[in-house]
C-alpha cells in the first residue's frame, strides 16, 4: 500500500487559531481515489522544525503533501525548508515571476517586492502550476518520498491537488480500487442508541461500521473493500430499514441541498420567518439555493402555537409562497415551529429537556427540526417529530 501523509504548516494551525479544513478535505479526496491518508502532522513556522519534519517524514512516507508556507511574508518558510532539507538552494523561476507580475497588472496593481520570493523554489524541484493564485507549488524527491508543496489558501490548494497532484500520482503509481463507503445521516437519536441497534448486525470481512457525531446530526458509514460490494449492500439495506424513521439524507448531499432539489423539482417556493434561530435557517437554505420567495427575522414575539400557525399561513399568502416555515421565540426553554403547505398547516411546540448545550447548538437543532418538518412533508411522513433531548409538548394542524 502507498503510504500518503500530510504535513500542515503554520503557527496559526499548530496553535488552533484556525481550523485546518484542508486536511479534512484532502483526506476525503484521497480516500475516494484509493489512497487513504496514513498519517497527518502539523508543524509551526520555525525553520529547524520544518526541516526536521521533512527529513523525518521522507524516511517513512511514499508521498508527503505539505500545505502552507508559500506566501510572500517572512514566516512563509516552506521553500527554504525544502531546499535546506534536500541540500539544495533556492532559484528564481523567471517564468513564474513574469506570470505573477502579469497577474497583478491584470488587476490594476503593482506587485510588491516581497512577492518575488513566491517565484523562488529549490533548484532540484519541479514547479507545479497554480492557476488561481500567485503561489506556485513544487515537488521534489527526498529520500524515499515524493514531496508536494502546496499553498494554504483552500481554493488554491484544492485546484492544485485535483488538477496537478492527483494526475501525477496516478501516472506514477498503480492505485488500488477505492474502498466502498456507504453513508446516511440521522437526526433525532443519540449515538449510543444508534450503535446499540446496529452493532448486532454481522459485517463482512474487512467491513467497518462507523459513526460521526456533528451536533445535531450523526452520520453512519459502512466502509469496506470494493470486492465486498454485494455483501455490503445487503447489510446496508438492513441499516436503511432500521434507521428509516430518523434518516434525513443519504450520501453527502446535506439536508438543505436535498430540500433545494426537491422543492425545485416540484416548482414550489418557500418563505421563512424566524425569531429564535435569528436567520440561521434562511442562511442554510439560501446557501443551498432553495427557491426562496421571502424571509424575515423577528424580535421576541409572544404568541400561541395556533397564532404562529395562522401567522405563517398569512405570511405565505402575502409573499405568494407555496410553502412556509416559521420558528418562534424561546420562552422558558420552549419554542414553536410551524410549517405551511398547500394541503395543510402544522405546528409543534417543543421543550429542551436539559441545559448542557449552548445557544449555537440549540439554534442548529431547532433549524434542523424546521427543515426536517419540511422534508417529512415532502416525503409523505408525519411532520411532527421530536429529538433525543427535546420533548414535543403540543401539536396542531389546520
C-alpha positions as CSV (number, residue, x, y, z in Angstrom):
1,X,0.0,0.0,0.0
2,X,1.2,3.5,-0.8
3,X,1.9,5.5,2.3
4,X,0.5,9.0,1.8
5,X,0.9,11.6,4.6
6,X,0.1,15.3,5.0
7,X,2.2,17.9,6.8
8,X,0.3,21.1,7.7
9,X,2.4,24.2,8.4
10,X,1.8,27.4,10.3
11,X,1.7,28.6,13.9
12,X,-2.0,29.5,13.4
13,X,-2.8,25.9,12.6
14,X,-0.5,24.4,15.2
15,X,-2.0,26.6,18.0
16,X,-5.6,26.0,16.9
17,X,-6.2,29.6,15.9
18,X,-7.7,28.4,12.6
19,X,-9.4,25.1,11.7
20,X,-7.5,23.0,9.2
21,X,-10.2,22.4,6.7
22,X,-7.7,21.5,4.1
23,X,-6.7,18.4,6.0
24,X,-10.3,17.0,6.2
25,X,-10.9,17.8,2.5
26,X,-7.7,16.1,1.4
27,X,-8.3,13.0,3.5
28,X,-11.7,12.6,1.8
29,X,-10.4,13.2,-1.7
30,X,-7.5,10.8,-1.2
31,X,-9.9,8.1,0.2
32,X,-12.1,8.4,-2.9
33,X,-9.1,7.7,-5.1
34,X,-8.0,4.7,-3.2
35,X,-5.2,6.5,-1.3
36,X,-6.4,6.7,2.3
37,X,-4.2,9.1,4.3
38,X,-1.9,7.2,6.5
39,X,-0.7,10.0,8.8
40,X,-1.1,13.7,9.4
41,X,1.1,16.1,11.4
42,X,1.4,19.8,12.0
43,X,4.5,22.0,12.4
44,X,4.8,25.7,13.2
45,X,6.7,28.5,11.4
46,X,10.2,27.6,12.6
47,X,12.8,26.6,10.0
48,X,14.6,23.9,12.1
49,X,11.2,22.3,12.9
50,X,10.2,22.4,9.3
51,X,13.5,20.9,8.1
52,X,13.4,18.2,10.7
53,X,9.8,17.3,9.8
54,X,10.6,17.0,6.1
55,X,13.7,14.9,6.7
56,X,12.0,12.5,9.2
57,X,8.7,12.0,7.2
58,X,10.7,11.5,4.0
59,X,12.2,8.4,5.5
60,X,8.8,6.8,6.1
61,X,6.2,8.2,3.6
62,X,6.0,7.4,-0.1
63,X,4.1,10.7,-0.7
64,X,4.0,13.7,1.5
65,X,1.7,16.7,0.8
66,X,3.0,19.8,2.6
67,X,0.3,22.5,3.0
68,X,1.1,26.2,3.6
69,X,4.1,28.4,3.9
70,X,4.4,29.5,0.3
71,X,3.3,33.2,0.8
72,X,5.3,36.4,0.5
73,X,5.9,37.1,4.2
74,X,8.9,36.3,6.4
75,X,7.1,33.4,8.2
76,X,6.5,31.6,4.9
77,X,9.4,29.2,5.0
78,X,8.3,26.0,3.1
79,X,10.5,26.7,0.1
80,X,13.6,27.4,2.1
81,X,12.9,24.4,4.4
82,X,12.6,22.2,1.3
83,X,15.9,23.4,-0.1
84,X,17.7,23.1,3.2
85,X,16.3,19.6,3.9
86,X,17.3,18.4,0.4
87,X,20.8,20.0,0.5
88,X,19.8,22.3,-2.4
89,X,19.4,26.1,-2.8
90,X,16.6,28.4,-4.0
91,X,16.5,29.7,-7.5
92,X,14.3,32.3,-9.1
93,X,11.9,30.9,-11.6
94,X,11.7,33.7,-14.1
95,X,8.7,32.4,-16.0
96,X,6.6,32.3,-12.8
97,X,7.8,35.7,-11.8
98,X,6.6,37.1,-15.1
99,X,3.3,35.3,-14.6
100,X,2.8,36.9,-11.1
101,X,3.6,40.4,-12.5
102,X,1.0,39.9,-15.2
103,X,-1.5,38.6,-12.6
104,X,-1.1,41.8,-10.6
105,X,-1.1,44.0,-13.7
106,X,-4.3,42.5,-14.9
107,X,-5.9,43.7,-11.7
108,X,-4.5,47.2,-12.0
109,X,-2.0,46.6,-9.2
110,X,1.8,46.7,-8.9
111,X,3.4,43.6,-7.4
112,X,5.1,44.2,-4.1
113,X,8.8,43.3,-4.0
114,X,8.0,40.8,-1.2
115,X,6.0,38.7,-3.7
116,X,9.3,37.8,-5.6
117,X,10.0,35.1,-3.1
118,X,6.9,33.2,-4.3
119,X,8.8,32.6,-7.5
120,X,11.8,31.0,-5.7
121,X,11.8,27.3,-5.5
122,X,14.5,24.7,-4.8
123,X,16.9,24.1,-7.7
124,X,16.1,20.4,-7.6
125,X,12.3,20.9,-7.6
126,X,9.6,20.6,-10.3
127,X,7.3,23.7,-10.5
128,X,3.6,22.9,-10.1
129,X,1.1,25.4,-11.6
130,X,-1.3,27.4,-9.6
131,X,-4.0,28.7,-12.0
132,X,-5.9,30.7,-9.3
133,X,-3.2,32.3,-7.2
134,X,0.3,33.8,-7.0
135,X,2.0,31.0,-5.0
136,X,3.3,28.3,-7.3
137,X,3.6,24.8,-5.9
138,X,6.6,22.5,-6.4
139,X,7.6,18.8,-6.0
140,X,10.9,17.1,-5.2
141,X,12.2,13.7,-4.2
142,X,13.8,13.4,-0.8
143,X,15.0,10.0,0.4
144,X,12.1,7.6,-0.4
145,X,9.5,10.2,-0.6
146,X,7.9,12.3,-3.3
147,X,7.0,15.6,-1.6
148,X,4.5,18.1,-2.9
149,X,4.4,21.7,-1.6
150,X,1.1,23.4,-1.8
151,X,-0.4,26.9,-0.8
152,X,-2.6,27.1,2.3
153,X,-5.4,29.1,0.7
154,X,-8.2,26.4,0.3
155,X,-9.3,27.4,-3.1
156,X,-5.8,27.3,-4.5
157,X,-4.9,24.1,-2.6
158,X,-7.9,22.2,-3.9
159,X,-7.3,23.1,-7.5
160,X,-3.7,22.1,-7.3
161,X,-4.5,18.8,-5.7
162,X,-7.2,17.9,-8.3
163,X,-5.5,19.3,-11.4
164,X,-1.8,18.8,-10.7
165,X,-1.1,16.3,-7.9
166,X,-3.6,13.6,-8.4
167,X,-2.8,13.2,-12.1
168,X,0.9,12.8,-11.2
169,X,0.2,10.2,-8.6
170,X,-2.0,8.2,-11.0
171,X,0.8,8.4,-13.6
172,X,3.5,7.1,-11.3
173,X,1.6,4.6,-9.1
174,X,-0.8,1.8,-9.8
175,X,-3.6,2.9,-7.5
176,X,-5.9,0.3,-5.8
177,X,-9.6,0.4,-6.4
178,X,-11.1,2.9,-4.0
179,X,-12.9,1.5,-0.9
180,X,-16.7,1.5,-0.9
181,X,-18.2,3.9,1.6
182,X,-22.0,3.9,2.1
183,X,-23.3,6.9,4.1
184,X,-26.5,8.1,5.6
185,X,-27.2,10.9,8.1
186,X,-29.6,10.7,11.0
187,X,-31.3,13.3,13.2
188,X,-33.2,12.8,16.4
189,X,-31.4,9.8,18.0
190,X,-28.2,9.6,20.1
191,X,-25.0,7.8,19.0
192,X,-25.2,5.2,21.7
193,X,-28.8,4.4,20.8
194,X,-27.9,4.0,17.1
195,X,-24.9,1.9,17.9
196,X,-26.9,-0.4,20.2
197,X,-29.3,-1.1,17.3
198,X,-26.7,-1.6,14.6
199,X,-23.9,-3.4,16.4
200,X,-25.6,-6.8,16.3
201,X,-25.6,-6.7,12.5
202,X,-23.0,-9.2,11.2
203,X,-20.5,-7.4,8.9
204,X,-18.5,-9.0,6.0
205,X,-14.7,-9.4,6.4
206,X,-12.9,-6.1,6.2
207,X,-16.0,-4.0,6.6
208,X,-16.4,-1.5,9.4
209,X,-19.4,0.4,10.7
210,X,-18.5,4.0,11.7
211,X,-20.3,6.8,13.5
212,X,-19.5,10.5,13.1
213,X,-21.4,12.8,15.5
214,X,-21.6,16.5,14.5
215,X,-24.3,18.0,16.6
216,X,-27.2,17.9,15.8
217,X,-26.7,15.1,13.3
218,X,-25.0,11.7,13.3
219,X,-23.5,10.1,10.2
220,X,-23.5,6.4,9.7
221,X,-20.8,5.0,7.4
222,X,-20.3,1.4,6.2
223,X,-16.8,1.2,4.8
224,X,-15.0,-1.8,3.2
225,X,-13.2,-3.1,0.1
226,X,-14.9,-2.8,-3.2
227,X,-14.7,-6.6,-3.5
228,X,-17.3,-6.8,-0.8
229,X,-19.8,-4.6,-2.6
230,X,-22.6,-7.2,-2.8
231,X,-22.4,-8.3,0.8
232,X,-22.1,-4.6,2.0
233,X,-25.2,-3.6,0.0
234,X,-27.1,-6.4,1.7
235,X,-26.1,-5.1,5.1
236,X,-26.8,-1.5,4.0
237,X,-30.4,-2.4,3.1
238,X,-30.9,-3.6,6.7
239,X,-29.3,-0.4,8.1
240,X,-31.5,1.8,6.0
241,X,-34.6,-0.2,7.0
242,X,-33.8,0.1,10.8
243,X,-33.0,3.8,10.6
244,X,-35.6,4.9,8.1
245,X,-37.6,6.9,10.7
246,X,-34.6,9.1,11.7
247,X,-32.7,9.2,8.4
248,X,-32.7,12.7,6.8
249,X,-30.5,12.1,3.8
250,X,-28.2,9.6,2.1
251,X,-24.7,10.1,0.8
252,X,-23.1,13.5,1.4
253,X,-25.8,15.8,-0.1
254,X,-26.9,17.5,3.0
255,X,-30.5,18.4,4.1
256,X,-30.6,21.9,2.7
257,X,-29.4,20.7,-0.7
258,X,-32.0,17.9,-0.6
259,X,-34.7,20.4,0.1
260,X,-33.5,22.7,-2.7
261,X,-33.6,19.8,-5.2
262,X,-37.0,18.5,-4.2
263,X,-38.7,21.9,-4.0
264,X,-37.3,22.9,-7.4
265,X,-38.4,19.6,-8.9
266,X,-42.0,20.3,-7.7
267,X,-41.8,24.0,-8.6
268,X,-42.5,25.1,-5.0
269,X,-41.3,28.3,-3.5
270,X,-40.6,28.9,0.2
271,X,-40.9,31.7,2.7
272,X,-39.2,31.8,6.1
273,X,-40.0,33.7,9.3
274,X,-37.6,33.3,12.3
275,X,-37.1,34.6,15.8
276,X,-35.1,32.2,17.9
277,X,-32.9,30.9,15.1
278,X,-32.0,34.5,14.1
279,X,-31.6,34.0,10.4
280,X,-29.7,30.7,10.6
281,X,-32.5,28.7,8.9
282,X,-32.7,31.2,6.0
283,X,-28.9,31.3,5.6
284,X,-28.6,27.5,5.5
285,X,-31.3,27.2,2.9
286,X,-30.3,30.2,0.8
287,X,-26.7,28.8,0.7
288,X,-28.1,25.6,-0.9
289,X,-30.1,27.7,-3.4
290,X,-33.5,26.8,-2.1
291,X,-36.1,28.7,-4.2
292,X,-36.9,31.4,-1.5
293,X,-39.7,33.8,-2.0
294,X,-39.1,35.9,1.2
295,X,-37.6,35.8,4.6
296,X,-37.7,37.8,7.8
297,X,-36.2,37.8,11.3
298,X,-38.5,39.0,14.0
299,X,-37.8,40.1,17.6
300,X,-39.3,38.2,20.5
301,X,-43.0,37.7,19.7
302,X,-45.2,36.2,22.3
303,X,-47.9,34.1,20.6
304,X,-49.7,30.8,21.0
305,X,-48.9,27.9,18.7
306,X,-52.2,28.4,16.9
307,X,-51.4,32.1,16.4
308,X,-48.0,31.2,15.0
309,X,-49.5,28.7,12.5
310,X,-52.0,31.3,11.4
311,X,-49.3,33.9,11.1
312,X,-47.2,31.7,8.8
313,X,-50.2,30.9,6.7
314,X,-50.9,34.6,6.2
315,X,-47.2,35.3,5.5
316,X,-47.1,32.7,2.8
317,X,-50.2,34.2,1.2
318,X,-48.7,37.7,1.4
319,X,-45.4,36.6,-0.2
320,X,-47.2,34.3,-2.7
321,X,-45.1,31.3,-1.4
322,X,-46.3,27.8,-1.8
323,X,-44.6,26.6,1.4
324,X,-43.5,28.5,4.5
325,X,-41.6,27.8,7.7
326,X,-41.7,29.7,11.0
327,X,-39.5,29.5,14.1
328,X,-41.0,31.3,17.1
329,X,-39.5,32.9,20.3
330,X,-37.8,30.9,23.0
331,X,-39.6,31.2,26.3
332,X,-38.8,29.1,29.4
333,X,-37.0,26.6,27.3
334,X,-39.9,26.2,24.9
335,X,-40.0,27.2,21.2
336,X,-42.6,26.6,18.5
337,X,-42.1,25.6,14.8
338,X,-44.7,25.9,12.1
339,X,-45.0,24.6,8.6
340,X,-47.5,25.8,6.0
341,X,-48.1,23.8,2.8
342,X,-50.7,23.8,0.0
343,X,-52.5,20.9,1.7
344,X,-52.5,22.0,5.4
345,X,-50.5,23.8,8.1
346,X,-48.8,22.2,11.1
347,X,-47.2,23.5,14.3
348,X,-45.3,21.9,17.2
349,X,-44.3,23.3,20.5
350,X,-41.1,21.7,21.9
351,X,-39.1,22.0,25.1
352,X,-35.4,21.4,25.7
353,X,-35.3,18.8,28.5
354,X,-31.7,19.6,29.7
355,X,-29.4,22.6,29.6
356,X,-26.0,21.2,28.7
357,X,-25.9,22.6,25.2
358,X,-25.1,26.3,24.3
359,X,-27.1,28.7,22.3
360,X,-25.5,27.9,18.9
361,X,-26.1,24.2,19.3
362,X,-29.8,24.8,20.3
363,X,-30.3,27.1,17.3
364,X,-28.9,24.5,15.0
365,X,-31.1,21.8,16.4
366,X,-34.2,24.0,16.0
367,X,-33.3,24.9,12.5
368,X,-32.8,21.2,11.7
369,X,-36.2,20.4,13.2
370,X,-37.8,23.0,11.0
371,X,-36.1,21.6,7.9
372,X,-37.0,18.1,8.9
373,X,-40.6,19.0,9.2
374,X,-40.5,20.2,5.5
375,X,-38.6,17.1,4.5
376,X,-41.1,14.8,6.2
377,X,-44.0,16.5,4.5
378,X,-42.3,16.3,1.1
379,X,-41.8,12.5,1.7
380,X,-45.4,12.0,2.9
381,X,-44.5,11.3,6.6
382,X,-46.0,12.7,9.8
383,X,-44.4,16.1,10.1
384,X,-44.2,16.4,13.9
385,X,-41.2,14.6,15.4
386,X,-39.0,15.3,18.5
387,X,-35.3,15.0,19.1
388,X,-33.4,12.9,21.7
389,X,-33.2,15.7,24.2
390,X,-36.3,17.7,23.0
391,X,-39.8,16.9,24.1
392,X,-42.8,17.6,21.9
393,X,-45.3,19.3,24.1
394,X,-48.1,20.3,21.7
395,X,-49.0,19.8,18.1
396,X,-51.7,21.5,15.9
397,X,-52.9,21.1,12.4
398,X,-55.1,23.5,10.4
